[in-house]
Amino acid sequence: MATGGSGGGGGATGRNCCGGFCGFLFTVGFIVLIYWAIFQPHHIRAAVDSATLSNLTVSNNAASAADVSYHLAVKLSLYNPSARVNIYYDALDAELRFRDAVVIGPAASDTSPSEFYQRSKTNEVVKVEFDYGAQGVAVAGDVAGELEKEMRSGGPVSLDLHVGVQVRYVFRMFKLRQKPRIWCPLSIPVRKESRGRGVGGLLVSGDRCRVKY
């Protein structure tokens, strides 16, 4: 009798374990379903509305180094395509690069707005500004040479805007935090400005940016 009772207890334990495992799989499956059905197909979209570049100047201060001075103001359009999910933008951190590798503008001191709430199916324009006119950014001499070639070629100057974003997707009781990266190519036609040694130009309605999660 004792042996039969022990076997029954083992069976009950096995059933409990099986039920717990199935419950765990159901919970994980439900979370994955919520993620893919609500959040994943509705990544934010970004595009450059305009970019104004002024006083772009390269000053050689040594054989192997130079300073790049400029002022750049970019209007970045962020769109929430979801019909149900709202987004909290908690932080935006931007930097400007040349040839997608060399940082010629560390994180912008300010974006406007720096944080905001975006409802579904709405568009928000964020201004990203870099001001390195008074004090330039130090770069390697070969990088400065490549930039000067583009400035003198009569064609556009190619820059890259990188924006790191901290967002919270909110759907009723569900919240999802993510940190997408936005990459925007800026091909700005430039010409010599009437004052000073620099060049400047205006880009209107740039290409759509790439958003990577």
C-alpha positions in Angstrom: 0.0 0.0 0.0 2.8 2.4 0.9 4.5 1.7 -2.4 1.3 2.5 -4.4 0.8 5.7 -2.5 4.4 6.8 -3.3 3.9 6.1 -7.0 0.7 8.2 -7.0 2.5 11.1 -5.4 5.2 10.9 -8.0 2.6 11.0 -10.8 0.9 14.1 -9.2 4.3 15.8 -9.0 5.0 15.0 -12.6 1.6 16.4 -13.6 2.2 19.6 -11.6 5.6 20.1 -13.3 4.1 19.5 -16.7 1.3 22.0 -15.9 3.8 24.6 -14.7 6.0 24.2 -17.8 3.0 24.5 -20.1 1.9 27.6 -18.2 5.3 29.1 -18.6 5.3 28.4 -22.3 1.9 30.0 -22.6 3.0 33.1 -20.8 6.1 33.4 -23.0 4.1 32.8 -26.1 1.6 35.5 -25.1 4.3 38.0 -24.5 5.9 37.3 -27.9 2.6 37.5 -29.5 1.9 40.9 -28.0 5.3 42.1 -29.0 5.1 41.0 -32.6 1.4 41.9 -33.1 1.6 45.4 -31.5 5.1 46.8 -31.3 7.4 45.1 -33.9 5.5 46.1 -37.1 5.2 49.7 -36.1 8.7 51.0 -35.7 9.1 54.8 -35.8 9.9 56.5 -39.1 12.3 59.3 -39.5 13.2 61.8 -42.3 15.1 65.0 -42.6 12.8 67.9 -43.4 15.7 70.4 -43.8 19.3 71.0 -42.9 21.0 74.4 -42.9 24.8 74.5 -42.9 26.8 77.7 -42.4 30.4 78.8 -41.9 32.0 75.3 -42.6 35.7 76.0 -42.3 38.8 73.8 -42.0 41.8 75.3 -40.3 45.1 73.4 -40.4 46.9 73.8 -37.1 49.5 71.1 -37.5 50.7 68.6 -40.1 48.7 65.8 -38.6 45.7 67.7 -37.2 43.1 70.4 -38.0 40.0 72.1 -36.7 36.6 72.0 -38.3 34.2 74.9 -37.5 30.6 75.1 -38.6 27.0 75.6 -37.6 24.3 73.1 -38.5 20.6 73.1 -37.8 18.6 70.0 -38.8 14.8 69.6 -38.6 14.2 65.9 -38.1 10.7 64.5 -38.6 9.6 61.5 -36.4 6.4 59.7 -37.3 4.5 57.1 -35.2 2.8 54.8 -37.7 0.9 52.7 -35.2 -2.8 53.0 -34.9 -2.9 51.9 -31.2 0.6 52.4 -29.6 1.7 55.7 -28.1 5.4 56.6 -27.6 7.3 58.4 -24.9 10.6 59.8 -26.1 12.7 60.0 -22.9 16.0 61.1 -24.5 17.6 62.0 -27.8 21.4 62.0 -28.2 22.8 63.3 -31.6 26.2 63.4 -33.2 27.5 64.4 -36.6 29.9 62.3 -38.6 31.9 62.6 -41.8 32.2 59.4 -44.0 30.0 57.7 -41.4 33.1 57.1 -39.2 34.7 60.2 -38.0 32.8 62.2 -35.4 33.0 66.0 -36.3 30.3 67.0 -33.8 30.1 65.3 -30.4 26.6 64.8 -28.9 24.6 68.0 -29.6 24.2 70.1 -26.5 20.4 70.4 -27.0 17.6 69.1 -29.1 14.2 70.8 -29.1 12.2 69.2 -27.7 14.5 67.0 -25.8 11.7 64.7 -24.6 8.1 64.4 -25.5 5.0 62.2 -25.8 3.7 61.2 -29.2 0.3 59.8 -29.9 -0.4 57.2 -32.5 -0.5 58.3 -36.2 1.1 61.6 -35.4 4.3 63.4 -36.6 6.7 65.4 -34.5 9.5 67.7 -35.7 12.7 67.8 -33.6 15.3 70.4 -34.1 18.9 69.2 -33.7 21.6 71.9 -33.6 25.4 71.8 -33.7 27.2 75.0 -33.0 31.0 74.8 -33.4 31.6 78.2 -34.9 33.5 79.7 -32.0 35.5 76.6 -31.1 36.1 74.0 -33.8 36.2 70.2 -33.5 39.7 68.7 -33.8 40.1 66.0 -36.5 43.0 64.2 -38.1 44.8 65.9 -41.0 43.8 63.3 -43.6 40.1 63.7 -42.6 40.4 67.4 -42.9 41.9 67.0 -46.4 39.0 64.8 -47.6 36.5 67.3 -46.2 38.3 70.2 -48.0 38.1 68.3 -51.3 34.4 68.0 -51.0 34.0 71.7 -50.0 36.0 72.8 -53.1 34.6 70.3 -55.6 31.5 72.4 -56.3 29.3 69.5 -55.4 27.5 68.6 -52.1 29.2 67.9 -48.8 28.2 64.5 -47.4 27.6 64.3 -43.7 25.8 61.7 -41.5 23.5 62.5 -38.6 23.3 59.8 -35.9 20.6 60.0 -33.2 20.3 57.6 -30.3 16.8 57.5 -28.9 15.3 56.1 -25.7 11.7 55.3 -26.1 8.8 53.7 -24.3 6.0 52.1 -26.4 2.8 52.1 -24.4 -0.3 50.1 -25.2 -2.8 50.0 -22.3 -1.1 48.2 -19.5 1.8 47.0 -21.7 5.1 49.0 -21.9 8.2 48.2 -23.9 11.5 50.1 -23.6 13.8 50.2 -26.6 16.8 52.2 -27.8 16.6 52.6 -31.6 19.4 54.3 -33.6 18.5 56.7 -36.4 21.0 57.3 -39.2 20.3 60.1 -41.7 22.6 60.9 -44.7 22.9 64.6 -45.4 24.1 65.6 -48.9 24.2 69.4 -48.6 25.0 71.5 -51.7 27.4 74.2 -50.6 28.9 77.4 -52.0 31.3 80.0 -50.6 29.6 82.5 -48.3 29.8 86.2 -48.9 31.4 86.7 -45.5 34.3 84.8 -44.0 36.3 81.9 -45.5 33.6 79.2 -45.0 31.0 77.6 -47.1 27.3 77.0 -46.5 24.2 75.5 -48.0 20.6 74.4 -47.5 19.1 70.9 -47.9 15.4 70.8 -48.2 13.4 67.5 -47.9 16.2 65.1 -47.5 16.1 61.3 -47.8 14.3 59.1 -45.4 16.5 58.0 -42.5 17.2 54.5 -41.5 16.0 53.3 -38.0 17.7 50.3 -36.5 16.5 48.5 -33.4 
